[in-house]
Amino acid sequence: FDSAHLFLQRMAAYGGNPYGAPPPPYSGQMGAPPYGGPMGGGQGGVPFGGPAVPMPEATGQVELTLSCRKLINMDRLSKSDPWVRVYMAKNGGWFFLAQTEVIRDNLNPKFAQAIKMDYHFEELTLLQFRVYDVDDEKHLVEEKQDFIGEAIIELGEMVANGGKMTERPLQKTLTMKPPSLLELRRKQSMASLRAQSGPEQSKRGYMQVVVEELNNSSNDELIVDVAGKGLKKMDMFGKSDPFIVISKENKVDQTWVKSFESAVIKKTLNPAWPTFVMNMGRLCNGDMDRRLLVECFDWNSNGKHKLIGSFLTSAAELLQGPGTRQLDDPKKKGKSTGNIIFTQPRVQRNFSFIQYLQGGCEINFITAVDFTQSNGLPHEPTSLHYRRQVDFSQLQLGVPADQLGLNDYQSAIINVGRVLAQYDSDQLIPALGFGGRFANGQVSHCFNLNGSASADCKGVMGVMEAYNQALANVQLYGPTIFSEVIRYAATQADEAHRMRKLSYFVLLIITDGIITDMQQTIDEIVRASCLPLSIVIVGVGNADFSAMEVLDADDTPLVSSRGQKMSRDIVQFVPFNSFRNAAIGALASEVLHEIPGQLVSYMKSAQLSPAGMGV
């Protein structure tokens, strides 16, 4: 299939029908892509060739392989002829994404047509799988086929399923509008309870999906020590200044594309270069047998570098072991201009974010809410904590949060929580508050919103209930102190770090004010920067958030009071006002897009591999 995100770009650009217009007649040829092209050849109300709509960079690309089992037989004289259409929830409707081939007379079909699509960690991608029994192959439109059933599954849930098959019972009723987030979570909870008494039964059959990442080998690195011996002297009054250029062959036109360039070693005919660390995707696109051209040049300040010599090799050949290759004189065929020596070749596995998820890594969500008095009294409409009557059943993907009456705190919790909850198997979310005063006069900068001994809440809606409970029982006070909630999250992350668990933590801090413990907060962040922890700060209201930009540390790394520099960037700050009128999901896309890179950087520094994958 064509790339799914390109299809959605065209949908957005041209206002395509969310239910997908019918394709032209099916050729009837078994195994051939329906309607003459893998994505519909411009059908379905989506004109091809228009301007592309910018899309955020994907976390990775995945392939979905579909199958069904125990389908209900819709035909009297033969078995059903199953066919699957896949839709994606967008802007309150279903947008056609892709479809499989038709398989005749089979109640347990395994479809050959895989679906390739972009995966965005920071987005909640809801997919609908519609299964039909095809009766009219000449007019392959849904209206002319018998509907068997549907299954609605989150892409993130399938990615996090460890590479295992995700199975859902088919539902008899076709859902014409994507379910609300509340309805989706309720159905998942009910399914989880039913599963405790055994596999859920279905009279319609079952939808099965396996998700695999594409091209993950391109993240690996080829590492090798390289030296030269007896290189030809190219300068009249001195020795050569050699450097190496490695290029990969373009298989289409046999030209060479530069993949790697080494440092220059001045005034020597026997250079020893710094260790070559070459990304396999950049070096050879993951093709170990792809031809590589290795050239040794004599550097000149005027940019006119002189070729000392060259030879052909491949990544596979370099990895065979220590070896010496002769440089061929570019002017005299068969003559040597020195030797290049390769030692200690090895491949370092650089696992992707998706590989860590599928290898058992769990992401744990922690939230912390500002209970300082600068928010305003919760019962007053001007307060940032003012809560209106909200119908959470209307909480749809693509609907602006302010249209639903959510306050900024509620919106931030739901935006971020609905994404991270996909990757948390037990759905227990610690919910904290800071800056509140209790009835006994005690002020706390790290307390449990639910008032219990454990801060854990069941799912995102459990956090919302605890938030409402705390506002009824805790007085807004102050001042604004971050260090204690960061220490709470760091303590949990440190336990996973010491036990070398495949666990990662994301702390969401929602605040309206200027922090008063800046140096203590910096100290806690620096200490936590070596732990499996990311910190997301969402600023609500109109306060001066310049200090938050400092904590974000995109330009200048944080340094603790003891002079220790942060080992990696773990903080992301976003002002909520920039997303006030944006659709549900826009805020999460902004605050969470750095999480995959931060998780991978930690796992690499801790030398942790996904389960079942060696280093």
C-alpha positions as CSV (number, residue, x, y, z in Angstrom):
1,F,0.0,0.0,0.0
2,D,1.0,3.6,-0.6
3,S,2.1,5.5,2.4
4,A,-1.0,6.1,4.5
5,H,0.0,9.6,5.7
6,L,0.2,10.8,2.1
7,F,-3.4,9.6,1.6
8,L,-4.5,11.6,4.7
9,Q,-2.7,14.7,3.4
10,R,-4.7,14.6,0.3
11,M,-7.9,14.0,2.3
12,A,-7.1,17.1,4.4
13,A,-6.2,19.2,1.4
14,Y,-9.3,18.4,-0.7
15,G,-12.0,17.7,1.9
16,G,-12.5,14.0,1.1
17,N,-15.6,12.1,2.1
18,P,-14.8,10.6,5.6
19,Y,-16.7,7.5,4.7
20,G,-14.8,6.9,1.5
21,A,-16.5,7.1,-1.9
22,P,-16.9,3.7,-3.7
23,P,-14.0,2.6,-5.9
24,P,-14.4,1.6,-9.5
25,P,-15.3,-2.0,-10.3
26,Y,-13.0,-4.7,-9.0
27,S,-11.2,-6.7,-11.6
28,G,-12.2,-10.0,-9.9
29,Q,-8.7,-11.2,-10.1
30,M,-7.7,-13.0,-6.9
31,G,-4.8,-11.4,-5.0
32,A,-4.7,-8.3,-7.2
33,P,-5.1,-4.9,-5.5
34,P,-8.7,-3.9,-5.7
35,Y,-9.7,-1.1,-8.0
36,G,-6.5,-0.9,-10.0
37,G,-4.1,0.6,-7.5
38,P,-2.9,0.1,-3.9
39,M,-4.6,3.2,-2.5
40,G,-7.4,3.7,-5.0
41,G,-5.7,5.5,-7.9
42,G,-7.3,8.8,-7.0
43,Q,-10.7,7.5,-6.1
44,G,-12.7,8.0,-2.9
45,G,-13.1,11.7,-3.4
46,V,-9.3,12.3,-3.1
47,P,-7.8,14.0,-6.2
48,F,-4.1,13.1,-6.6
49,G,-1.4,15.6,-7.5
50,G,-2.4,18.6,-5.3
51,P,-0.3,20.5,-2.8
52,A,0.8,18.3,0.2
53,V,-0.3,19.3,3.7
54,P,2.7,19.4,6.2
55,M,2.6,16.5,8.6
56,P,4.6,16.1,11.8
57,E,7.6,13.7,11.6
58,A,6.5,10.2,12.3
59,T,8.0,8.2,15.2
60,G,8.3,5.3,12.7
61,Q,6.6,3.4,10.0
62,V,4.7,0.2,10.7
63,E,3.1,-2.6,8.7
64,L,-0.2,-4.1,9.7
65,T,-0.9,-7.7,8.6
66,L,-4.6,-8.6,8.9
67,S,-6.4,-11.9,9.3
68,C,-9.7,-13.2,10.7
69,R,-10.9,-16.3,12.4
70,K,-14.2,-18.1,12.9
71,L,-16.1,-15.7,10.6
72,I,-19.9,-16.2,10.5
73,N,-20.9,-17.8,7.2
74,M,-23.1,-15.4,5.2
75,D,-23.6,-17.6,2.2
76,R,-25.9,-20.6,1.9
77,L,-24.2,-22.7,-0.8
78,S,-20.6,-21.8,-0.1
79,K,-18.5,-20.0,2.5
80,S,-18.1,-16.2,2.9
81,D,-15.7,-14.3,0.7
82,P,-14.1,-11.9,3.3
83,W,-12.8,-8.4,2.5
84,V,-11.6,-5.8,5.0
85,R,-11.8,-2.0,4.7
86,V,-9.7,0.0,7.2
87,Y,-10.6,3.5,8.3
88,M,-8.9,6.1,10.6
89,A,-10.8,8.4,13.0
90,K,-10.2,12.1,12.1
91,N,-12.1,15.3,12.7
92,G,-15.1,13.4,14.1
93,G,-15.5,11.0,11.2
94,W,-14.0,7.9,9.6
95,F,-11.5,8.5,6.8
96,F,-10.8,5.6,4.4
97,L,-7.2,4.4,4.8
98,A,-6.8,1.1,2.9
99,Q,-8.3,-2.2,2.0
100,T,-7.3,-5.9,1.6
101,E,-7.9,-8.2,-1.3
102,V,-10.9,-10.5,-1.5
103,I,-10.4,-14.1,-0.4
104,R,-13.0,-16.5,-1.6
105,D,-14.7,-19.3,0.4
106,N,-12.7,-18.9,3.6
107,L,-13.9,-18.3,7.2
108,N,-10.4,-18.0,8.5
109,P,-8.7,-15.7,5.9
110,K,-5.1,-14.5,6.1
111,F,-4.8,-11.4,3.9
112,A,-1.6,-10.9,1.8
113,Q,-2.2,-7.1,1.3
114,A,-0.4,-5.5,4.2
115,I,-1.1,-1.9,5.3
116,K,1.8,0.4,5.7
117,M,1.3,3.6,7.7
118,D,3.1,6.2,9.8
119,Y,3.0,5.8,13.5
120,H,3.0,8.8,15.8
121,F,3.6,8.1,19.4
122,E,2.2,11.5,20.5
123,E,-1.2,10.9,18.8
124,L,-4.1,8.6,19.6
125,T,-4.8,6.9,16.3
126,L,-8.1,5.0,16.2
127,L,-8.6,2.4,13.5
128,Q,-11.8,0.8,12.4
129,F,-11.7,-2.6,10.6
130,R,-14.9,-3.3,8.6
131,V,-15.2,-7.0,7.5
132,Y,-17.5,-7.8,4.6
133,D,-18.7,-10.9,2.7
134,V,-18.3,-9.9,-1.0
135,D,-21.4,-10.8,-3.1
136,D,-20.8,-8.5,-6.0
137,E,-17.1,-8.5,-7.2
138,K,-17.9,-6.3,-10.3
139,H,-19.0,-3.5,-8.1
140,L,-16.8,-3.7,-5.1
141,V,-18.5,-1.1,-2.9
142,E,-19.5,-1.6,0.7
143,E,-23.2,-1.0,0.0
144,K,-23.4,-4.0,-2.3
145,Q,-21.7,-6.5,0.2
146,D,-22.9,-8.2,3.3
147,F,-21.5,-6.6,6.5
148,I,-20.0,-9.2,8.8
149,G,-18.8,-7.0,11.6
150,E,-16.3,-4.4,12.8
151,A,-13.5,-4.0,15.3
152,I,-12.2,-0.6,16.6
153,I,-8.6,-0.7,17.9
154,E,-6.0,1.9,18.9
155,L,-2.8,1.8,16.9
156,G,-0.7,2.6,20.0
157,E,-2.2,-0.4,21.8
158,M,-1.3,-2.7,19.0
159,V,2.3,-1.3,18.7
160,A,2.8,-1.8,22.5
161,N,1.5,-5.4,22.3
162,G,5.1,-6.7,22.0
163,G,4.8,-7.8,18.4
164,K,2.0,-10.2,19.3
165,M,-1.2,-10.6,17.5
166,T,-4.0,-8.3,18.7
167,E,-7.4,-9.9,18.5
168,R,-10.9,-8.3,18.9
169,P,-14.3,-9.9,18.6
170,L,-16.3,-8.5,15.7
171,Q,-19.3,-6.3,16.6
172,K,-22.5,-6.7,14.6
173,T,-23.4,-2.9,14.4
174,L,-21.4,-0.6,12.1
175,T,-20.2,2.5,14.1
176,M,-20.7,5.4,11.7
177,K,-19.1,7.9,14.1
178,P,-15.9,7.4,16.1
179,P,-16.6,6.7,19.8
180,S,-15.9,9.3,22.4
181,L,-12.8,8.9,24.5
182,L,-15.0,8.1,27.5
183,E,-16.9,5.5,25.6
184,L,-13.7,4.0,24.3
185,R,-12.2,3.7,27.8
186,R,-15.5,2.3,29.2
187,K,-15.6,-0.4,26.5
188,Q,-12.0,-1.3,27.1
189,S,-12.6,-1.6,30.9
190,M,-15.7,-3.8,30.3
191,A,-13.7,-6.0,27.8
192,S,-10.9,-6.3,30.4
193,L,-13.3,-7.5,33.1
194,R,-14.9,-10.0,30.7
195,A,-11.4,-11.3,29.8
196,Q,-10.8,-12.3,33.4
197,S,-13.4,-15.1,33.0
198,G,-11.9,-16.3,29.7
199,P,-11.6,-15.2,26.1
200,E,-14.5,-13.1,24.9
201,Q,-16.8,-15.0,22.5
202,S,-18.3,-13.6,19.3
203,K,-20.9,-15.0,16.9
204,R,-19.5,-12.8,14.1
205,G,-15.9,-13.9,14.3
206,Y,-12.6,-12.2,15.2
207,M,-10.4,-9.5,13.7
208,Q,-6.7,-10.2,14.1
209,V,-3.9,-7.6,13.5
210,V,-0.1,-8.0,13.8
211,V,1.9,-4.7,13.8
212,E,5.6,-4.7,12.8
213,E,8.1,-1.9,12.4
214,L,9.6,-1.3,8.9
215,N,13.3,-0.7,8.3
216,N,14.4,-0.8,12.0
217,S,17.8,-2.2,11.0
218,S,18.7,1.2,9.5
219,N,19.1,2.6,13.1
220,D,22.2,0.4,13.7
221,E,25.8,1.7,13.5
222,L,28.8,0.1,11.9
223,I,31.9,0.9,14.1
224,V,35.4,0.3,12.9
225,D,38.9,1.6,13.6
226,V,40.7,2.8,10.5
227,A,44.4,3.6,9.8
228,G,46.5,4.3,6.8
229,K,50.0,2.9,6.1
230,G,52.5,4.1,3.5
231,L,50.2,6.6,1.8
232,K,51.5,8.4,-1.2
233,K,53.1,11.9,-0.6
234,M,50.9,14.4,-2.4
235,D,52.5,17.7,-1.2
236,M,55.7,19.1,-2.6
237,F,57.0,20.6,0.6
238,G,55.3,18.4,3.2
239,K,53.5,15.1,3.8
240,S,49.8,14.5,2.9
241,D,46.8,15.6,5.0
242,P,44.6,12.5,4.5
243,F,40.9,11.9,5.1
244,I,38.5,9.2,4.0
245,V,35.2,9.6,2.1
246,I,32.8,6.6,1.8
247,S,30.0,6.6,-0.8
248,K,27.2,4.2,-1.5
249,E,26.2,3.1,-5.0
250,N,22.9,4.4,-6.5
251,K,21.5,1.2,-7.9
252,V,19.4,3.0,-10.4
253,D,22.1,4.9,-12.3
254,Q,25.3,3.5,-10.8
255,T,26.4,6.9,-9.5
256,W,27.9,7.4,-6.0
257,V,26.3,9.1,-3.1
258,K,28.5,10.3,-0.2
259,S,27.6,8.5,3.1
260,F,30.5,9.3,5.4
261,E,33.5,11.6,5.7
262,S,36.2,11.3,8.3
263,A,38.3,13.8,10.1
264,V,41.5,15.2,8.4
265,I,44.8,14.0,9.9
266,K,47.5,16.6,9.2
267,K,51.0,16.0,7.9
268,T,51.3,12.2,7.9
269,L,51.5,9.2,5.6
270,N,50.5,6.8,8.4
271,P,47.3,8.3,9.8
272,A,45.1,6.8,12.5
273,W,41.7,8.3,12.3
274,P,39.2,8.6,15.2
275,T,36.9,5.5,15.2
276,F,34.5,5.5,12.4
277,V,30.8,5.4,13.7
278,M,28.5,5.1,10.6
279,N,24.8,4.9,10.6
280,M,23.7,1.8,8.6
281,G,20.8,3.6,7.1
282,R,23.0,6.4,5.9
283,L,25.9,4.1,4.9
284,C,24.0,1.5,2.9
285,N,20.3,1.8,3.6
286,G,20.6,-1.4,5.6
287,D,21.8,-3.4,2.6
288,M,24.9,-5.1,3.8
289,D,26.0,-6.2,0.3
290,R,25.5,-2.7,-1.3
291,R,28.7,-1.6,-3.0
292,L,30.7,1.1,-1.2
293,L,33.4,3.3,-2.7
294,V,36.2,4.2,-0.2
295,E,38.3,7.1,-1.3
296,C,41.4,8.6,0.4
297,F,42.0,12.3,-0.3
298,D,44.8,14.7,0.5
299,W,43.1,17.8,2.0
300,N,43.9,21.3,0.7
301,S,42.7,24.6,2.2
302,N,41.5,25.8,-1.2
303,G,39.0,23.0,-1.4
304,K,40.7,21.2,-4.3
305,H,41.4,18.0,-2.5
306,K,43.6,15.4,-4.3
307,L,42.6,11.8,-4.6
308,I,45.3,9.5,-3.2
309,G,43.5,6.3,-4.1
310,S,40.3,4.2,-3.8
311,F,38.8,0.7,-3.6
312,L,35.4,-0.9,-3.6
313,T,34.0,-2.9,-0.6
314,S,30.7,-3.5,1.2
315,A,29.5,-3.4,4.8
316,A,29.4,-7.2,4.9
317,E,33.1,-7.3,3.8
318,L,34.2,-4.8,6.4
319,L,32.5,-6.8,9.1
320,Q,34.3,-10.1,8.1
321,G,37.2,-9.1,10.4
322,P,40.5,-7.1,10.5
323,G,41.8,-6.5,7.0
324,T,44.1,-4.5,4.8
325,R,42.9,-3.0,1.5
326,Q,45.2,-1.5,-1.2
327,L,44.5,1.9,-2.5
328,D,44.4,1.9,-6.3
329,D,46.2,4.8,-8.0
330,P,43.6,6.9,-9.9
331,K,46.2,7.7,-12.6
332,K,48.1,4.4,-13.1
333,K,46.0,1.2,-13.2
334,G,47.3,-1.6,-11.1
335,K,49.6,0.6,-9.0
336,S,49.2,1.0,-5.2
337,T,49.3,4.4,-3.4
338,G,49.2,2.9,0.1
339,N,47.1,0.7,2.4
340,I,44.0,1.2,4.5
341,I,43.8,-1.0,7.6
342,F,40.4,-1.9,9.2
343,T,40.4,-3.3,12.8
344,Q,37.8,-4.1,15.4
345,P,34.8,-3.9,13.1
346,R,31.4,-4.3,14.9
347,V,27.8,-3.4,14.7
348,Q,26.1,-1.6,17.5
349,R,22.4,-2.2,17.7
350,N,20.5,1.0,18.0
351,F,17.0,0.0,18.9
352,S,14.1,2.1,17.9
353,F,11.3,3.4,20.1
354,I,8.9,0.9,18.6
355,Q,11.3,-1.9,19.2
356,Y,11.5,-1.0,22.9
357,L,7.7,-0.8,23.1
358,Q,7.4,-4.2,21.4
359,G,10.2,-5.5,23.6
360,G,8.2,-5.0,26.8
361,C,9.0,-1.4,27.8
362,E,6.1,0.1,29.7
363,I,5.5,3.9,29.9
364,N,4.2,5.1,33.3
365,F,2.3,8.4,33.5
366,I,2.4,10.6,36.6
367,T,0.6,13.9,36.8
368,A,1.0,16.9,39.2
369,V,-1.5,19.8,39.5
370,D,-0.8,23.3,40.8
371,F,-2.9,24.1,43.9
372,T,-1.6,27.6,44.6
373,Q,-3.9,30.5,45.3
374,S,-2.9,32.4,42.2
375,N,-5.2,30.1,40.2
376,G,-8.2,31.9,41.8
377,L,-11.0,30.4,43.9
378,P,-12.3,27.3,42.2
379,H,-16.0,28.3,42.5
380,E,-15.4,31.6,40.6
381,P,-15.8,31.6,36.8
382,T,-12.5,33.5,36.5
383,S,-10.5,30.8,38.2
384,L,-8.3,28.5,36.2
385,H,-9.7,25.7,38.3
386,Y,-13.4,26.6,37.6
387,R,-15.3,23.5,36.5
388,R,-18.3,23.6,34.3
389,Q,-20.8,20.8,33.7
390,V,-19.0,18.7,31.1
391,D,-20.5,15.9,29.0
392,F,-17.5,13.7,28.6
393,S,-19.4,11.5,26.2
394,Q,-18.9,14.2,23.7
395,L,-15.2,14.2,24.0
396,Q,-14.1,13.4,20.5
397,L,-10.8,13.4,18.7
398,G,-10.5,16.6,16.7
399,V,-13.0,18.6,18.8
400,P,-11.6,21.8,20.4
401,A,-11.4,21.3,24.2
402,D,-12.9,24.8,24.9
403,Q,-16.1,23.8,23.1
404,L,-16.6,21.1,25.7
405,G,-16.3,23.4,28.7
406,L,-13.1,21.9,30.0
407,N,-10.8,24.1,32.1
408,D,-7.1,24.2,31.2
409,Y,-6.1,21.6,33.8
410,Q,-8.7,19.1,32.7
411,S,-7.8,19.6,29.1
412,A,-4.1,19.1,29.7
413,I,-4.7,15.9,31.7
414,I,-7.0,14.4,29.1
415,N,-4.8,15.5,26.1
416,V,-1.7,13.9,27.5
417,G,-3.2,11.1,29.5
418,R,-5.3,9.7,26.7
419,V,-2.1,9.1,24.7
420,L,0.1,7.7,27.5
421,A,-2.6,5.5,28.9
422,Q,-2.3,3.3,25.8
423,Y,1.1,2.2,26.9
424,D,0.4,1.6,30.6
425,S,-0.9,-2.0,31.1
426,D,-2.3,-1.6,34.7
427,Q,-3.8,1.9,33.9
428,L,-2.8,3.1,37.4
429,I,-1.8,6.7,37.2
430,P,-0.3,8.5,40.3
431,A,-2.0,12.0,40.6
432,L,-0.3,14.6,42.8
433,G,-0.9,18.1,43.9
434,F,1.4,20.8,45.1
435,G,0.9,24.1,46.9
436,G,-2.3,23.1,48.8
437,R,-3.2,23.5,52.4
438,F,-5.2,21.0,54.4
439,A,-7.9,21.6,57.0
440,N,-5.2,21.1,59.8
441,G,-3.2,24.0,58.3
442,Q,-0.5,21.9,56.9
443,V,0.8,23.0,53.5
444,S,2.1,20.3,51.1
445,H,4.0,20.5,47.9
446,C,3.5,16.8,47.1
447,F,0.2,15.3,48.1
448,N,-2.1,12.6,46.7
449,L,-5.1,14.1,44.9
450,N,-7.4,11.2,45.8
451,G,-6.7,11.7,49.6
452,S,-5.6,8.0,49.9
453,A,-2.4,6.4,51.0
454,S,-1.6,5.6,47.4
455,A,-1.6,8.3,44.7
456,D,-2.7,5.7,42.0
457,C,-5.9,6.5,40.1
458,K,-7.6,4.1,37.7
459,G,-7.1,5.6,34.2
460,V,-7.5,9.2,33.0
461,M,-11.1,9.5,34.2
462,G,-9.9,8.3,37.7
463,V,-7.4,11.2,37.7
464,M,-10.2,13.6,36.8
465,E,-12.3,12.3,39.7
466,A,-9.4,12.7,42.1
467,Y,-8.8,16.2,40.8
468,N,-12.4,17.1,41.5
469,Q,-12.2,15.5,45.0
470,A,-9.0,17.5,45.9
471,L,-10.5,20.8,44.9
472,A,-13.4,20.1,47.3
473,N,-11.1,19.3,50.2
474,V,-7.8,21.1,49.7
475,Q,-7.4,24.9,50.0
476,L,-5.4,26.6,47.3
477,Y,-2.3,28.1,48.9
478,G,1.3,28.2,47.8
479,P,4.0,29.0,47.0
480,T,4.8,27.2,43.7
481,I,7.4,24.5,44.3
482,F,8.3,21.9,41.7
483,S,11.2,20.1,43.4
484,E,9.2,17.8,45.6
485,V,6.9,16.3,42.8
486,I,10.0,15.9,40.6
487,R,11.7,14.1,43.5
488,Y,8.6,11.8,43.8
489,A,8.8,10.8,40.1
490,A,12.6,10.5,40.2
491,T,12.4,8.1,43.1
492,Q,10.1,5.8,41.1
493,A,12.3,6.1,38.1
494,D,15.5,5.4,40.2
495,E,14.0,2.1,41.4
496,A,13.4,1.0,37.8
497,H,16.9,2.2,36.9
498,R,18.6,0.3,39.7
499,M,16.7,-2.9,38.9
500,R,17.4,-2.4,35.1
501,K,13.7,-2.6,34.3
502,L,12.4,-1.8,30.9
503,S,10.3,1.0,32.3
504,Y,10.0,4.7,31.5
505,F,8.2,7.5,33.4
506,V,6.6,10.7,32.1
507,L,5.8,13.4,34.7
508,L,3.2,16.0,33.6
509,I,3.3,19.2,35.7
510,I,0.5,21.7,35.1
511,T,1.1,25.1,36.6
512,D,-0.1,28.7,36.5
513,G,2.8,30.4,38.2
514,I,6.4,31.4,38.6
515,I,8.3,28.8,40.6
516,T,9.9,29.9,43.8
517,D,12.4,27.0,44.1
518,M,14.3,27.4,40.8
519,Q,17.7,26.2,42.0
520,Q,16.3,23.2,43.9
521,T,14.2,22.3,40.8
522,I,17.3,22.5,38.6
523,D,19.2,20.3,41.0
524,E,16.4,17.7,40.9
525,I,16.2,17.8,37.1
526,V,20.0,17.4,36.8
527,R,19.9,14.4,39.2
528,A,17.0,12.9,37.3
529,S,18.6,13.4,33.8
530,C,20.3,10.0,34.1
531,L,17.1,8.2,35.0
532,P,14.3,6.8,32.9
533,L,12.2,10.0,33.3
534,S,10.9,12.8,31.1
535,I,9.2,15.9,32.5
536,V,6.5,17.8,30.6
537,I,5.4,21.2,31.9
538,V,2.2,22.8,30.7
539,G,1.8,26.5,31.7
540,V,-1.8,27.7,32.1
541,G,-3.0,31.2,32.4
542,N,-1.1,34.4,31.6
543,A,1.8,34.4,34.0
544,D,5.5,35.0,33.1
545,F,6.8,31.6,32.1
546,S,10.3,32.7,31.1
547,A,11.7,30.5,33.9
548,M,10.1,27.5,32.3
549,E,12.0,28.2,29.1
550,V,15.2,27.9,31.1
551,L,14.1,24.5,32.5
552,D,13.4,23.4,28.9
553,A,17.2,23.7,28.3
554,D,17.0,23.4,24.5
555,D,19.8,25.9,24.1
556,T,21.7,25.8,27.4
557,P,22.1,22.6,29.5
558,L,21.1,22.9,33.1
559,V,23.9,22.9,35.7
560,S,23.3,22.0,39.3
561,S,24.4,24.0,42.4
562,R,27.3,21.5,42.6
563,G,28.4,22.2,39.1
564,Q,27.1,19.0,37.6
565,K,25.7,19.3,34.0
566,M,22.5,17.5,33.0
567,S,23.4,14.3,31.1
568,R,20.5,14.6,28.7
569,D,17.6,16.9,28.0
570,I,14.5,15.6,29.7
571,V,12.2,18.7,30.0
572,Q,9.6,20.0,27.6
573,F,7.6,23.2,28.3
574,V,4.5,24.3,26.4
575,P,2.2,27.3,27.1
576,F,-1.4,26.1,27.1
577,N,-2.7,29.3,25.6
578,S,-1.0,28.5,22.3
579,F,-3.4,25.5,22.0
580,R,-6.5,26.9,23.6
581,N,-8.6,26.7,20.5
582,A,-6.9,23.7,19.0
583,A,-8.5,20.3,18.6
584,I,-8.2,17.6,21.2
585,G,-4.8,16.0,20.5
586,A,-2.9,19.1,19.4
587,L,-1.4,19.8,22.8
588,A,-0.3,16.2,23.3
589,S,1.3,16.2,19.8
590,E,3.5,19.2,20.9
591,V,4.4,18.1,24.4
592,L,5.0,14.4,23.7
593,H,6.9,14.4,20.4
594,E,10.2,14.5,22.2
595,I,9.5,11.5,24.4
596,P,10.5,8.7,22.0
597,G,13.9,10.2,21.5
598,Q,14.4,10.8,25.2
599,L,13.4,7.2,26.0
600,V,15.8,5.8,23.4
601,S,18.6,8.0,24.6
602,Y,18.2,6.7,28.2
603,M,17.9,3.1,27.1
604,K,21.1,3.4,25.1
605,S,23.0,5.2,27.9
606,A,21.9,2.5,30.3
607,Q,22.7,-0.3,27.8
608,L,19.3,-1.8,28.0
609,S,18.0,-3.8,25.1
610,P,14.4,-4.8,24.3
611,A,13.4,-8.2,25.6
612,G,14.5,-10.9,23.2
613,M,16.9,-8.6,21.3
614,G,20.6,-8.8,22.1
615,V,23.0,-5.9,21.9
